[in-house]
Each structure stands twice: as C-alpha cells, then as structure tokens.
Amino acid sequence: MKFRHRVVRHVAAWVIKPYSKWKYGIQIDPFREQGDRPYLILYNHQTAFDQFFVGMSFSGPVYYLASEDLFSKGWVSSLIRWLVAPIPIRKQSTDVTAVMNCMRVAREGGTIAIAPEGNRTFSGKTEYMNPAIATLAKRLKLPIALYRIEGGFGVHPRWSDCLRKGKMHSFVHRVIEPEEYADLSPEELLEQIQEGLMVDEGKADATFKSEQRAEYLERAVYVCPRCGLAEFESSGNEIRCKRCGIRIHYGEDKRLTGVGESFPFQFLTQWYEYQKDFVNALDPMRYVQEPMFRDVSSLSLVHVEKKKELLYDAAKLALYGDRITVNEGQADERIFPFSELSAVSVLGRNKVNLYFGKEVYQLKADKRFNGLKYVNLYYRYKNVTGENPDGKFLGL
C-alpha cells in the first residue's frame, strides 16, 4: 500500500464517477457504513467497467485482483501497476502468489476486491464461482461486502462492442461479518456468497435502446437449436445461423424472437444454458479426425507480466475434440493437445489464452471470432477423460 494510491483514487473519482453515469446510465450507491475498516469486496462481473463502479462506492484505494493479461502490455502495465497496484492472478489456475499478495494487503489494512466468477458473464446470469473464494475469505478474516451490479448485461453485454441506452445500478447488497462466518464451513460460506451475488437478467425488466443490439452475438453462441454446432453472423438487431439460415431478432427488452418462424428461447440466458447442455452431452472423441471448427487468428507468446511476442499474424486454427492445431500440415505446424494443456481461458470479448506447460499462448482473431467454444470444448474433453473433478464445468 502506498500513499499515491489514495491520491490517484481521489483524483480519478472526479472524472470517473460522472463519466460512468453519463456512459452507462448507472446509479452508484456509496457505502456509507464503511468507516475506516478494510473489506473484502466480492462482486458479480457484468461489464469491463465494473471495477470503477466498485471503487466509486468505497472511499480510499481498493486493490483488485486482475488477470495476467493486464500485466503483459509493456509500459502500460508498468504505469497501471505504479498507479493502483492491482494484484496479478493467472486465470483458471491455482495462483499461490496471488493468495499471498492478498494476505499481505489485508495485513496492511487494505481493501481487496475480487470477482469470484473470474469472468464477465456472457449470458446475463452470474457465472460459476470457484469454491476457493470461500477458503480465501476465511483466511483473510475481513468483513465481506457482497457488491451487486444490475443492468450491466442490458447496457453492455460482454459480447458486444456497443452500449445500449438504459439503466444500471450498483450497491453493497450485504455485509457478512467475520464473526458471522467464523463457524461456517467453506461450503456454507460459498453458498451465502453465491446467493448474494446471483443476478439473472434473462427477463424483460427494462428497455435498452440501440440499433446494434445483436451485433457480435456470435462471440457468445455457436450451437444452433436446429442444427447443432454451427457458425453465426450478426448485423444490427439480428443474428443468423450460417448453416440452416434461421434468423433471430434481439429486442430492446432483451427478448429473442424468430424472424418469420418460431424460436425456442425467449432470452439469451436460456439459449446459453441449452448450449452448455449440448456441449456436456457431446462426445469429443467423435471429432478427432475432422475438426469441429476452423478459424484464422494471430498467435502470440505471452511473456507474463512483461509483453506479448507475435508468432503468427494470421494462423489457420483447427479445433478438434482433443486438440487445437495451428497451421496444420505446414512446416510451422503447432499442436496443442488438450491432455497437455493445463487450462484454456477467454479474456475480454474473445481473446483466448492457452496454458501449455510453463508457457502461455494467446489467440486473437477478428471481431467475429468466437473464443468461448475453445474454452468450453477443452473443458468438455477434461470432463470426459476424468481430469476435471466437476463433470459439467465448462471453463466459466
């Protein structure tokens, strides 16, 4: 903890709070009961700006857990580290260093903020939370502020580049005091955290206006209810399956309706759950001879907490049931067997990190690239082969 972090926080508040209200239409409730106490803030994750909403509710600096991608941008990362000292963590992996850094900040009297989902929601419903968050909370012994963000999926879905005109609200939903959870098991505490942070925006509860409501929805969906694994293309307020041609309209109230025909899902949350169920019923070994998908993407080697080294500008990807290949059949071919990958994660809207031994590789394609399917199908393989103890977890 440094004095400059407090100065940066106060200076930033003068700019970021009015900007947030103007850009997101958000009501940010100040946490007036904070006093001088440090907290562990746990928040559901809806937009790329969530950490700023959290920071505006609390006085003083807040130390956030952030993925290693933020720390691999050269001088920009160095500047961020100097200004606000976020705590780096490797996504989808057990990071002992991150835990130790959290404990150090807690000992120094600092407030820590973590999104237990580790990912922004793609569907509008709070995602899976790693049970380790409850164990960490018990070790830190700080009061837990459950911070809820509502309306973010309507205003700015993860898969979209465009903001809708609508309303958001962020606030401390509940505080769990150390004496309240001291005698709880990690499982019991996790249940309370999940309940406090659960937000399901799969309902017509508000209006969100834009003329590009469905644009880039293909970043989130790759299973068609009519023809299975598929590719989609979006334009304006509609998305179309490129295999069967079905068209779906995305309404101002978030409703999905078929164009000229019926569509089985009212909201993206339902379609997303269907997609997960479809993948969880898939036999990945059926796709070891022919790939499920082909894409074109850049491939970079991530020098963690330093920079990224571009290896290929436009590599040909093939996603099989048991591996990812790069430039298959060419002299510079690379193969990433799922059995040798320790994790696959999606960052931002559609970048993909591959954790291969001690190295981290990143796929970054065009704006319509669906990186989610690489994560889901990798974890499906892990589930089938028994390497993942949770038989239905698909990476988010």
C-alpha positions in Angstrom: 0.0 0.0 0.0 1.3 3.4 -1.0 0.1 7.0 -0.3 0.0 7.7 -4.0 -2.8 5.0 -4.4 -5.1 7.1 -2.2 -4.2 10.3 -4.2 -4.9 8.5 -7.5 -8.2 7.2 -6.2 -9.4 10.7 -5.2 -8.3 12.4 -8.4 -9.8 9.6 -10.6 -13.1 9.9 -8.7 -13.6 13.4 -10.0 -13.5 12.2 -13.6 -14.7 8.5 -13.5 -17.9 8.9 -11.5 -19.6 11.5 -13.7 -18.2 9.7 -16.8 -19.7 6.4 -15.6 -23.1 8.0 -15.0 -23.0 9.5 -18.5 -21.8 6.5 -20.4 -23.6 3.7 -18.5 -26.6 5.4 -17.0 -25.6 3.9 -13.7 -26.7 4.7 -10.2 -23.7 4.0 -7.9 -24.7 3.8 -4.2 -22.0 5.0 -1.8 -21.2 2.5 1.0 -21.7 5.0 3.9 -21.2 2.3 6.6 -17.6 1.7 5.5 -15.9 3.8 8.1 -12.2 3.2 8.4 -12.5 -0.6 8.1 -10.9 -2.6 5.3 -13.1 -5.0 3.5 -13.0 -8.0 1.1 -15.3 -6.9 -1.7 -16.8 -9.7 -3.8 -18.8 -8.5 -6.9 -20.6 -10.1 -9.8 -19.0 -9.3 -13.1 -21.0 -7.8 -16.0 -19.0 -5.1 -17.8 -15.4 -4.1 -18.4 -16.0 -1.0 -16.2 -17.2 -2.9 -13.1 -14.1 -2.2 -11.0 -14.7 1.5 -11.4 -18.2 1.2 -10.1 -16.9 -0.7 -7.1 -14.2 2.0 -6.5 -16.8 4.8 -6.6 -18.9 3.1 -3.8 -15.9 2.8 -1.4 -13.7 5.6 0.0 -9.9 5.1 -0.2 -8.0 2.8 -2.6 -9.2 -0.6 -3.5 -6.8 -3.4 -4.5 -8.2 -5.5 -7.3 -7.3 -9.0 -8.5 -6.6 -8.8 -12.2 -5.7 -11.3 -14.9 -2.1 -11.6 -16.1 -3.2 -10.1 -19.5 -3.4 -6.7 -17.9 0.3 -7.1 -16.8 1.6 -8.1 -20.2 1.2 -4.8 -22.1 4.7 -3.4 -21.6 5.0 0.2 -20.3 1.2 0.5 -20.0 1.2 -2.4 -17.4 4.1 -0.7 -15.6 2.1 2.5 -15.3 -1.1 0.7 -14.1 1.0 -1.1 -11.5 2.5 2.1 -10.2 -0.8 4.0 -10.1 -3.1 1.4 -8.5 -1.1 -1.8 -7.7 -3.6 -4.4 -8.9 -2.9 -8.0 -7.7 -2.0 -10.2 -10.7 -3.5 -13.7 -10.9 -3.3 -16.4 -13.6 -6.7 -17.2 -14.8 -8.0 -20.8 -14.5 -5.1 -21.9 -12.3 -4.2 -22.0 -8.7 -2.0 -19.0 -8.0 -0.3 -19.2 -4.6 1.4 -15.9 -5.2 -1.9 -14.1 -5.7 -3.2 -15.5 -2.4 -0.1 -14.4 -0.5 -0.4 -10.9 -2.0 -4.0 -10.7 -0.9 -2.9 -11.7 2.7 -0.2 -9.1 2.6 -2.6 -6.3 1.6 -5.1 -7.4 4.3 -2.4 -7.3 7.0 -1.5 -3.7 5.9 -5.2 -2.7 6.3 -6.1 -2.6 2.6 -9.4 -3.3 1.0 -9.4 -6.0 -1.6 -11.9 -6.6 -4.5 -12.4 -9.8 -6.3 -14.9 -11.0 -8.9 -15.4 -14.7 -7.8 -16.6 -15.6 -11.3 -13.2 -14.7 -12.7 -15.1 -13.8 -15.9 -17.7 -11.4 -17.2 -21.0 -13.1 -17.8 -21.8 -13.9 -21.5 -25.4 -14.6 -20.9 -26.6 -12.1 -18.2 -26.6 -14.7 -15.4 -23.9 -14.8 -12.7 -21.4 -17.5 -13.7 -19.8 -20.4 -11.8 -17.7 -19.4 -8.8 -14.5 -21.2 -7.8 -15.1 -22.7 -4.3 -11.6 -21.5 -3.3 -13.0 -18.0 -2.9 -14.7 -19.0 0.4 -11.5 -20.6 1.7 -9.6 -17.4 0.8 -12.2 -15.2 2.5 -11.9 -17.2 5.8 -8.1 -16.8 5.7 -8.3 -13.1 5.2 -10.7 -12.7 8.1 -12.1 -9.4 6.7 -15.7 -8.3 6.6 -17.1 -9.4 3.3 -19.0 -6.8 1.3 -21.2 -8.5 -1.4 -21.4 -5.9 -4.1 -24.1 -6.4 -6.7 -24.2 -4.9 -10.2 -27.5 -5.0 -12.0 -28.4 -4.0 -15.5 -24.9 -4.2 -16.9 -25.8 -7.0 -19.3 -28.6 -4.9 -20.7 -26.4 -1.8 -21.1 -23.2 -3.5 -22.4 -23.1 -7.3 -22.9 -19.7 -8.9 -22.9 -20.0 -10.0 -26.5 -21.0 -6.5 -27.8 -18.9 -3.5 -28.8 -21.8 -1.2 -28.5 -23.5 0.3 -25.4 -27.3 0.4 -25.2 -29.1 3.4 -23.7 -30.5 2.1 -20.4 -30.1 2.0 -16.6 -27.7 0.2 -14.3 -27.5 0.0 -10.5 -24.5 -1.0 -8.3 -24.5 -1.2 -4.5 -23.4 -3.2 -1.5 -26.1 -5.9 -1.2 -25.0 -7.4 2.1 -22.0 -7.4 4.6 -21.0 -10.7 6.2 -19.0 -10.0 9.3 -16.1 -12.2 10.4 -18.0 -13.4 13.4 -20.9 -14.5 11.2 -18.8 -16.8 9.0 -16.2 -17.9 11.6 -18.0 -21.1 12.3 -19.3 -21.7 8.8 -17.7 -24.3 6.6 -16.2 -23.1 3.3 -19.2 -24.7 1.5 -21.7 -22.9 3.7 -19.9 -19.6 3.2 -19.7 -20.2 -0.6 -23.5 -20.7 -0.6 -24.1 -17.3 1.0 -21.7 -15.6 -1.4 -23.4 -17.2 -4.4 -26.8 -16.2 -3.2 -25.8 -12.6 -2.5 -24.2 -12.2 -6.0 -26.7 -14.0 -8.1 -28.2 -11.8 -10.8 -30.2 -13.3 -13.7 -31.0 -10.8 -16.4 -32.9 -13.3 -18.5 -36.1 -11.3 -18.2 -37.8 -8.3 -19.8 -37.2 -6.0 -16.8 -36.1 -2.8 -18.6 -35.6 -1.2 -22.0 -32.1 -0.9 -23.6 -32.1 1.1 -26.8 -29.6 0.6 -29.7 -29.6 -0.2 -33.4 -26.9 -2.8 -33.0 -28.4 -4.9 -30.3 -27.4 -8.3 -31.8 -24.0 -7.1 -33.3 -21.3 -9.6 -32.4 -23.6 -12.0 -30.6 -21.7 -14.8 -32.5 -19.0 -14.3 -29.9 -21.3 -16.0 -27.4 -23.2 -18.6 -29.3 -22.0 -21.5 -31.5 -24.8 -24.1 -31.0 -28.0 -23.8 -33.1 -31.1 -25.4 -31.6 -32.0 -26.6 -35.1 -28.7 -27.9 -36.5 -26.2 -28.2 -33.6 -22.6 -27.0 -33.8 -22.7 -24.0 -36.2 -21.4 -20.6 -37.1 -23.4 -17.4 -36.9 -23.3 -13.9 -38.3 -24.9 -10.8 -36.9 -26.0 -7.5 -38.3 -27.8 -4.7 -36.5 -30.5 -6.3 -34.3 -30.5 -9.8 -35.9 -28.3 -12.8 -35.9 -28.4 -15.7 -38.4 -27.2 -19.3 -38.4 -25.0 -19.8 -41.4 -25.9 -23.5 -41.7 -29.7 -23.5 -41.6 -30.5 -19.8 -42.1 -32.7 -19.3 -39.1 -32.8 -15.6 -38.1 -33.3 -14.3 -34.6 -34.2 -10.8 -33.6 -32.8 -9.2 -30.3 -35.3 -6.9 -28.8 -35.0 -3.7 -26.7 -36.2 -5.7 -23.7 -33.6 -8.5 -24.4 -36.2 -10.9 -25.8 -35.2 -13.2 -28.7 -37.8 -13.8 -31.4 -37.5 -15.8 -34.6 -37.9 -13.8 -37.8 -40.7 -15.4 -39.9 -40.7 -18.5 -37.7 -40.7 -19.6 -34.0 -37.5 -19.7 -31.9 -37.4 -21.9 -28.7 -35.7 -19.4 -26.4 -37.0 -16.1 -25.1 -33.7 -14.9 -23.7 -30.1 -15.4 -24.2 -29.7 -17.0 -20.7 -31.9 -19.9 -21.9 -30.0 -20.3 -25.2 -26.7 -20.2 -23.3 -27.9 -22.9 -20.9 -29.0 -25.0 -23.9 -25.6 -24.6 -25.4 -23.9 -25.8 -22.2 -26.2 -28.8 -22.0 -25.5 -29.6 -25.7 -21.7 -29.5 -25.1 -22.0 -31.5 -21.9 -23.7 -34.3 -23.9 -21.1 -34.1 -26.7 -18.6 -36.9 -27.3 -15.4 -35.1 -28.2 -13.8 -38.3 -29.5 -16.1 -38.2 -32.5 -14.1 -35.2 -33.6 -10.5 -36.4 -33.6 -10.3 -37.0 -37.4 -12.2 -33.9 -38.6 -12.3 -30.6 -36.7 -15.4 -29.1 -35.3 -14.4 -25.6 -36.3 -11.8 -23.8 -38.3 -10.7 -20.2 -37.8 -8.0 -17.7 -38.6 -6.2 -16.0 -35.8 -2.9 -14.5 -34.7 -0.8 -16.4 -32.2 1.4 -14.7 -29.6 3.6 -16.0 -26.9 2.8 -14.1 -23.7 5.8 -13.2 -21.6 3.7 -12.9 -18.4 3.9 -9.5 -16.7 6.1 -8.3 -19.5 4.9 -8.2 -23.1 3.5 -10.3 -25.9 5.6 -11.7 -28.7 3.7 -12.1 -32.0 4.5 -15.6 -33.6 1.9 -15.7 -36.4 -0.2 -12.8 -37.7 -2.8 -15.0 -39.5 -2.5 -18.6 -38.5 -5.0 -21.3 -39.5 -6.7 -22.9 -36.5 -8.5 -26.2 -36.3 -10.5 -27.1 -33.2 -10.7 -30.9 -32.7 -12.2 -32.8 -29.9 -8.8 -33.5 -28.3 -6.5 -30.7 -29.6 -6.0 -27.3 -31.2 -3.8 -27.2 -34.3 -2.1 -24.2 -35.8 -1.2 -24.2 -39.5 -1.9 -27.9 -39.7 0.1 -29.7 -42.3 2.6 -26.9 -42.8 6.2 -26.8 -41.9 5.5 -24.4 -39.0 2.6 -26.5 -37.6 2.0 -26.4 -33.8 -0.2 -28.8 -31.9 -1.8 -28.1 -28.5 -3.1 -31.4 -27.2 -5.8 -31.0 -24.6 -4.1 -33.6 -22.5 -1.0 -31.3 -22.2 -2.8 -28.0 -21.7 -3.3 -27.1 -18.0 -6.1 -24.5 -18.8 -7.8 -22.6 -21.6 -9.4 -19.2 -20.8 -11.2 -16.5 -22.7 -10.3 -12.9 -21.9 -12.2 -9.7 -22.8 -14.7 -10.3 -25.6 -13.0 -13.1 -27.5 -9.2 -13.5 -26.8 -8.1 -17.0 -25.8 -5.2 -18.0 -23.6 -3.7 -21.5 -23.8 -1.6 -22.6 -20.8 0.9 -25.0 -22.2 3.5 -26.2 -19.7 5.2 -23.1 -18.4 4.3 -21.1 -21.4 1.1 -19.0 -22.2 0.0 -18.5 -25.8 -2.8 -16.2 -26.9 -5.2 -16.4 -29.8 -6.6 -13.1 -31.1 -8.7 -13.1 -34.2 -11.1 -10.7 -35.9 -14.1 -9.2 -34.2 -16.5 -12.0 -35.1 -14.3 -14.8 -33.6 -15.9 -17.0 -31.0 -13.3 -17.8 -28.4 -15.8 -19.2 -26.0 -16.1 -22.5 -27.9 -12.4 -23.2 -27.4 -12.8 -22.9 -23.7 -16.0 -25.0 -23.5 -14.8 -27.8 -25.7 -11.4 -28.1 -24.0 -13.2 -28.5 -20.6 -15.6 -31.0 -22.1 -12.6 -33.1 -23.1 -11.3 -32.8 -19.5 -14.7 -33.8 -18.1 -14.9 -36.9 -20.3 -11.4 -38.0 -19.6 -11.9 -37.6 -15.8 -9.3 -34.9 -15.4 -11.7 -32.3 -14.2 -13.4 -33.2 -10.8 -16.5 -31.2 -11.7 -18.1 -33.2 -14.5 -20.1 -30.3 -16.0 -17.8 -27.3 -15.6 -17.1 -25.7 -19.0 -14.5 -23.2 -18.1 -16.6 -20.2 -17.0 
